Amino acid sequence: MLNGKTIVITGVSSGIGARTAELAIAQGADVIGIDMRDPPAAQGAFLKGDLSDPEGIAAIVRQLPQRVDALLNVAGVSGTGGAAVTLAINFYGLRLLTESLAPRIREGGAVVNVASIAGYGWRANLARAKALVGVPGFPDVAKILADNGVPNEIGYPLSKELLILWTQIAAHQPLFKQRGIRVNAVSPGPVETPILTQFRTVLGDAKVDSDISRTGRAGTASDIAPAILFAASDAARWINGANLAADGGLEASINADVIGF
Ligand SMILES: NC(=O)c1ccc[n+]([C@@H]2O[C@H](COP(=O)([O-])OP(=O)(O)OC[C@H]3O[C@@H](n4cnc5c(N)ncnc54)[C@H](O)[C@@H]3O)[C@@H](O)[C@H]2O)c1
């Protein structure tokens, strides 16, 4: 279902993005990869750029074609660099790239945002998430985090809470909805990629090990990539504004504890 489609994928130089690009190409898609680091192996077209600030994003958008079928927002950072840069890359930059590219996504096309089980708290922390998603454009991130009293350590989960909330808002935003562009999220649990070591630093070994023990093993990039490509494909034509858990059952296990069943 991806044959002949032009798919833009961020974060293609490592982990989940690299595997998603490889699988999309194997399925006949033309992939345009974006990353700040060079890919270890050439896969489709590649644009090197930094998605952490508006200038870097504008430079990337200028080089993208006038028509694409889907945008897969996979690039992300773990939070080790602090909350401001994490929010800039994982949420505000992602949103700016997506809104900038939206007019070039074909009618009926798709956006897929890679969120995380770490964003599980979006509903519990809804007032904060609404306030931060409600800030338009690409703000002075350090300032709005200070204004909202956000501690530096929660940058990663907060960025994914905002992403899950915005995915649902964007699905009904005229920019996407009027042209039938679906906007969905895919949320992995722990996945064996280079970022997982950093999560152990940010979230602690106990949290990561507990998540892994709930499902028997960590995921692999090959477990996640098909879910991302499904959400991007026409097979998911009636799925919109959803947060698809690709986590081996981790969210269900946490729900059982939190809700009680
Ligand atoms: N691995 C996990 O355990 C896990 C779990 C849940 C969610 N995720 C999410 O999956 C996505 C992919 O993560 P991964 O596991 O493949 O990690 P990874 O570190 O292997 O890959 C991330 C890629 O994003 C790129 N990137 C980071 N900042 C960038 C920037 N400013 N501009 C351009 N490119 C940038 C990196 O260079 C890297 O190639 C992330 O959004 C992450 O939050 C990962």
The ligand as an ORCA input file, in Angstrom:
! r2SCAN-3c Opt
* xyz 0 1
  N      13.746      3.586     22.095
  C      12.769      3.684     22.981
  O      12.802      3.041     24.038
  C      11.579      4.580     22.698
  C      10.434      4.402     23.466
  C       9.335      5.211     23.237
  C       9.410      6.195     22.266
  N      10.548      6.357     21.544
  C      10.571      7.426     20.550
  O      10.917      6.902     19.292
  C      11.528      7.919     18.510
  C      12.780      7.360     17.866
  O      13.678      7.005     18.893
  P      14.789      5.871     18.723
  O      14.550      4.887     19.772
  O      14.870      5.449     17.315
  O      16.063      6.738     19.155
  P      17.472      6.993     18.405
  O      18.259      7.819     19.343
  O      18.018      5.687     17.964
  O      17.086      7.851     17.114
  C      16.652      9.184     17.182
  C      17.105      9.910     15.924
  O      16.589     11.254     15.981
  C      17.620     12.120     15.506
  N      17.465     13.478     16.054
  C      17.487     13.830     17.364
  N      17.421     15.168     17.480
  C      17.349     15.679     16.224
  C      17.280     17.003     15.704
  N      17.288     18.077     16.508
  N      17.206     17.153     14.366
  C      17.239     16.079     13.542
  N      17.329     14.811     13.988
  C      17.372     14.608     15.315
  C      18.911     11.477     16.011
  O      20.055     11.965     15.328
  C      18.632     10.002     15.808
  O      19.064      9.550     14.545
  C      11.764      9.105     19.448
  O      10.771     10.078     19.227
  C      11.619      8.482     20.825
  O      11.173      9.415     21.785
  C      11.630      5.567     21.729
*
